[in-house]
Amino acid sequence: MERIRHTGKVRDTERKRISPWLWVPTLYFAEGIPYFIVNVISVIMLKKLGMGNGDIAMYTGLLYLPWVIKPLWSPFVDIIRTKRWWVATMQVIMAVAFAAVAFSLPGQASLSALSASGTALQDSVPVSMFSLTLVIFWITAFASATHDIAADGFYMLALDQGEQSFFVGIRSTFYRLSSVFGQGVLVVVAGMLEMRLGNIPLAWSVTMLICAVLFGAVALYHVFVLPRPAADVPAVAGHGLPDGSAPVRGAADIVREFGQTFVTFFRKRNVWLAIVFMLLYRLPEAFLVKMLNPFLLDPVEKGGLGLPTGTVGIVYGTVGVIALTLGGIVGGMAASRWGLKKSMWPMALSLALPCLVFLYLAAVQPSDLWVINFCVAFDQFGYGFGFTAYMLYMMYFSEGEFRTSHYSLCTAFMAMSMMLPGMVAGYLQEWLGYTGFFWMVAVCCLATVGVTLFVKVDPQYGKRNGNQE
């Protein structure tokens, strides 16, 4: 059948002809991979290349910025081209970026030696391969954040309401699988290559090249398989839907609505208390997450656990991610039964207190993998359970006329809550040592308790049979 793309009728037919099972799982798997490469794998890779913890946390912490300012350019994704175009283009850009990282790494073969000799890394490799790698990660981060906007919008345009409800669990599952692949499988592969090749930069170069090939294949697949919904048109003033049935918003309307989003958000009741909650609720985890992998990798004489790269991929990237997912599932079940208000304290304590296991690990430095796995899994399960309250609170606070836009602003504060502490976490660890650093993280649990004490929530919100729709 010939495709006549300028008619809404044929585009609708094409949308129905392509089963969501063919693209929803791969779309959300592809959404997760770059996020975890930029924010997790980059930490492990730079650590193995010899960079100090302070610089690692600072540079990789800045990579959160695109997700912080994502709401600022999300209207332009509506105005310029289609969501399908943005999805496909960003995926191609990210595949090329992964390949560029792969080819930039061999030039850093001496980084470990430079670090061991005490030479300042950024002074030794000024605007060369090291800087180039960070620039490529920045490009990847912006492309990934843009892809998130487009993919979520495309999901709503390409599926009707019933399909959206049915596939919401599928998309979440494949996003979690991308976490296991990104933090677990790829790190295990890098560890195996380190041992086989005996060359750390080359091992990571090959790993990133494998990722580029796989991601490129997914991007090519989506170019042909993603449907072309009739509603997926750029919002250009004076144009309507392809079949002429209804006008779309013009660029001026979108910009005006964008301004209203900010004004109405900051006029919400208890807005500053909500912002403080969003910034401080996860403070212990925000410090911890940047130093967890360096702690697992650093040798025992430096206060770490001295685990090989592949083992870290199993401990944190696989066991930890599975525990995190299970914690989130149990948290969702608990919240639907108790409601957000009754869930808040158990979840806040669950998020904060399990981080104390790292004080034990830093003090004892056990070599038994069962002990290490249990401690990491315990912390991640608690974080997954406690994070449920955070997500529900953002949904609760976003209720109202601009619900979607306000939720997007909440996610910006969520990203900021991880970025700012993460940027200084490495320097604090180098100053305090691992044991002192984990004591500081334990003290930060008071911030979680403090904001939970003052936050205000409707007692019925979140209950399965409550008053919420």
N, C-alpha and C positions, 0 to 999 in steps of 0.2 A: 504493500500500500504506500502510495506516495505521500510524503509529509508536506502539508501545506501549513507552514508555521504562522502565517499572518492571520489565520482564522481561529477564533477562540474555540469553535466547535471541535476542530481536529485536535487542537492542543489538549482539550479535555479528554478526548478519546484516547490520545496517546498516554495521558497521565493514568487513566484507568487500565490501560493495557500493560503498563509496567508495574509489576507487583512491588509493593513496599518492602517485601522480604528481600528483594534484590539489591536495595540500596540503603535502607535505614540502618541495618547493622554495620555495613562498611563505612557509611558516612560518619557515624559516631565513634567507630573505632579510629577512623582517620582524624577526628576532632581531638581525641585524647593524646595520640602519639606525640605531636610536636610540643604540647604543653609539658609533658613529662620529660622529654629530651631537653627542653630549654631550662626547666626549673629543677630537675633532679639529676639527670645524666650529666649535665654540664658540670655539676658540683663534683661528681665522682671522677669525671674525666680530667678536670683541671687539678684535682688533688693528686691523681696518678701521674700527671705531668710535672708535678713538683711545686705547684703554687701554694703559698701559705694560706692558712685558714682565714685570716683577716681579709686578704685580697679576694679569695674565693667568695666569701659571704657578701662583700661589698659589690663586686661585679655581677654576680649572679642574682643578688637581691635587686639590683636595678633592672634586671630582666622582667620583673613583675610589672614594671611601669605601664606597658601597653594594656594590661588588663585593668590597671587602675584608671587610665584615661579613656578606656574603650567607649564609654557613653558619649564622649565628645565628638567622635567621628561616626558613630552608628547611624545618624540621619543621612550621611552621604552614601551609605550602602543602600539606603532606600532610593535616593535621588539618582545615583549613577548606576546604570546597567541593571541587570537582573540578579536576583539572589543566586540563581544557577551559575551565572557567569562569575560572580564573586567566589563561589565555592570552588569551581574548577580552576580558576586563575590562581587563587591562594594555594591550592594543593600543588599545582605545578611549580609555583615559586618556592614552596617549602621543600619539594623534592630536589630542586636545583640547589637550594641552600644547604641541605644535608650533604650533597655531593661536594659542594664548595668547602664545607667544614672538613670533609674527609681528605681533600687535597691540600688543605692548609696545614694539617697537623704534622706531616713528616718534617717540615721545616723547623719544628720545635723539639727535635730529637735530643737536644742538649739541655732542655729545661730542668730535668731532674738533677743533672749535674750542677747546673747553675744554682738551683735552690740549695743543694747540699753544701755548696761552697760558700753560701751566705750572700751571694750576689743578688741584688734586687732584680727581680724578674722583669718588671716593666722597664727598668733602666737598661737591662741587657738586650731586650728585644723590643726596642721602642716602637715604631710604627710598622712593624713587620708582621710576621705570621700571627703572633699573639694578639695584636690589635685587630688584625683581619678576622681572626676567629670570633672575637667578641662582637665585631660589627655584623658578621653573618648571623650570630645568635640573636642580635637585636632585630635584624630583618625577619628572621624566623618568628620571633616573638610577636612582632606587629602583624605579620601575615596570619599567625595562629589566632590572635585576638580578633582579627577581621573575619577569619573563617568561622569563628564561634558565632559572631553576629549573623552572618549570612546563612549558616547551616541551621540555626534555630529558626530563623525567619522562613527559610525554604521548607522546613519540616511542617510549619503551620500552613503554608500555602499549598503544598503538594498533597496534603492529606486532609480529609474531612474530619469533623470533630470526633466521630466514632473511631476512625483509624488512629487519630492522635492519641486517644485514651488507650487504645489497645497496644500501640507500639511504644508507649512511654517507658514501660518496664524493659522492653527489648533494647531501646537506645541506652538506657542506664546500664544494662548488663554489658553491652559491648564497649561502653566507655570505661567500665571497670576492667574489662579484659585488656583494653589498651593500656591501662595502668600496670597490669601484670606484665604485659609485653615490654612496655617502655622502661619500667623500673626493675623488672626481673629478668626476662629473657635476654634483652639486649646487654645488660650488665654481665650476665653469666657468659654470654658469647664473647664479650670483651675480655673477661677473665680467662677463658679457655685460650683465646688467641694470644694473650700476654704470655701464658705458659708455653704455648707451642712455638711462637715466633721469637720469644725472648727480647722483644722490642715493644715497649709500651706505646709510644706514639704511633707506630705502624699498626699495632693491634686495634687501637681506637680509630685509626683512619679506616681500616677495613670494616670495623663495626658500623661506622657512620655511612660508609659506601653501601653496605648491605641494606641499611635503613633507607637510604636514598633510592635504591632500586625497588625495594618493596613499596615504598610510598609513591614512587613514580608509577608503578603498576596500578596501584589503587586510584591514583589521579586519572590515568588513562581509562580505566574501567568506568569511572564516574562520568567522564566526558561523553561516553556513549550510552550509559545506563540511566543516568539521572533523568527523571521525567521533565516535561516542559509545561508546567501548569499555566493555564490562561491568566491567572491572577498575578503571575510573576512578571511584572513589567516595571520599568523604572518610573518613579513618580516625577514626571516632567510636566510642568504647567501646560495646560491646553490639550493634553492627550487623554484619551480614555482607554478602557480595556480594548483588546484587539477586535472584539466583536461589536464594539461601540455601545455596549449595554449600560455601562456606568462609568463615570469619570473617576480618575484617581486624584489624590491630593497633589497639589503643585508644590514646587520646591519652597516657595514662600510660606505655604501652610505648614510644611514640615519644620522649617526653621522657627516659625512662630510657636508651634507646639513644643519644640525643643526648649525654647526659652521658658514657656509656661511650666514645663516639667521641673526645672530648677526652682522656679519661684514657689510653686505649690509644694515641692518637697520640703523646702526650708521653712514653710509656714505650717507644717504639720505639728500637731500637739506633741510635746516632749521630744522634739527632733534632736536637740543637742544631747539629751540623755541617750537617745537611740544611737547617735553617732559614737558617743563614748563607749557604749556597749559593743558596737560592731568593731571598734578599734582595739578594745582591751580584753574582751572575753577569751580570745585565743592567744593571749600574750605568752603564756608558758610554751605553747606549741610553736609559736612563731620564732622564738629564740632556738628552741630545740631542733626543729626540722632542718635548719641549715647546718647544724653541727653533728647531726646523727650519723650521717655517712662518713664524714671525716673521722669521727670518734671510732667507728667500726674499723676503718682502714688504717689509722695511725698505729705505729708499732707500740708494743707494751712499754718500752722505755720512755716514750713520749706521753704516756698516760692513756693510750688507746687500747683496743682489743687485738689489733694486728691481724685482722681477717683478710684473706685473699679477695680480690675483686669479685670473682665468681661466687664466693660464699656470701658476700654482701648482697649480691643480686638475689640470692635465695632467702637470706634472713630478712632483709628489709623490703626488697622488691617483690617477693612472692609471699612468704609467710606473713609479713607485716601488712601487705595489701589485702590479703584474704581476711585477716583479722579485722582490718579497718572496714571492709565491706560488710562482714557479719555484724560488726558493731552498729553500722548504719541501718541494717535491716532490723535488728532488735530495737534500735532507737525509734524507728518509724512505727513499729508495732506498739511500743510502749506509749508513744505520743498520741497515737490514735485512740488508745484506751483511756489514758489519763488526762489528755489535753496538755497544751503547752505550759500552762501555769504550774500544774502539779509536777510536770516533768522537769521543769527548769532546774531545781536544786539537785536532784539525782544526776542529771546530765552535766551540770556545771562541775560537780565534784568528780564525776567520772572523767571529764576532760582534763581536769587539773591534777588530781592526785596521782594517777598512774605514772606521771613523768618522774616520780621519786625512784622508780626502778633504775634509772640511769645513775643516780647517786650510788646505788649498790654496785652496779656494773663498773663504775669508775673507781670505787674503793677496792673492790675485790679483784677486778680484771679476770673473770673466769675464762677458762679455755674450753669449757664444755659447751658445745653448740646447742645442746638441749636447753641449757640455762639461758643462753643468749637469745635463742629463738622464743622461749617462753616470755622473757622480759619484754622483748620488742613486740610480740603479739599482744601481751597484756596492755601495754601502752597504746598500741594502735586500736585495739578493740575499744578501750575506754575513750579514745579520741573520736572514733566513729560514732559511738553511742552519744557522746556529749555534743558532737557537731550537729546532730539532728535538731537540738534546741536552737542553735544559731541560725540554721536554715529556715526553720519555722518562724522564728522571730522576724527575719527579713521579709518573709511572705506576709506576716501579720502587719508589720509596719508599712508595707507597700499597698495595703488595701485602700481603695478609693478610685477616683476618676482616672488617674494616670498610673494604674497598677503596674503595667509592664515596664514603663519608663522608670518609675520609682524603684522597682526591684533592680533594674539595671544599675541605678545609682548606688543601691545598697551593695551590689556585688563589687562596685568600685571601691567602696570603703572596706569590703572584705579583703580585696587584694592588697589594699594599702596596709591593712592590719598585719599582713605577712611581710610586706616589702620593707617597711621601716625598721622593725626589730631585726629582721634577717640581715639587713645591710651592715649592722654593727655587731652581730653575733660573733663573727670570727675574731674581730679585734678584742672583744671581751673575753673570749675563750683563750686567746694567746696571752692575755694579761693575767687571767685568774687560774689558768690550767683547767683541765677537764672537771676535776672534782669541785673546784670553786665555781666554775661555770654552772654546773648542775645544781649547786646550792642556790645560786642566783635564780635559776629557772624555778626552783622550788618556792622561793620567796615571791616570784611573780604570780604564783597561784592565788595570792591575796587579791590581785587585780581581778581575776575571774570571779572570786567570791564577792568582791566589792560591787562590781557592776551588776551581778545577779541579784544582790540585795536590794538595789534601788530600781531595777527595771520594772515596768508596769505592763501587765498583760491581761486581756479579757479571760476570765476563768473558763469560758466555754470554747475558746479558740483551739482548734486542732482535734477536738473530740470527734470520733466517728459519727456519733449520733447527736452532736451538739447543735448549736444554732447557726453554724457556718455552713455555707453551701458547699 
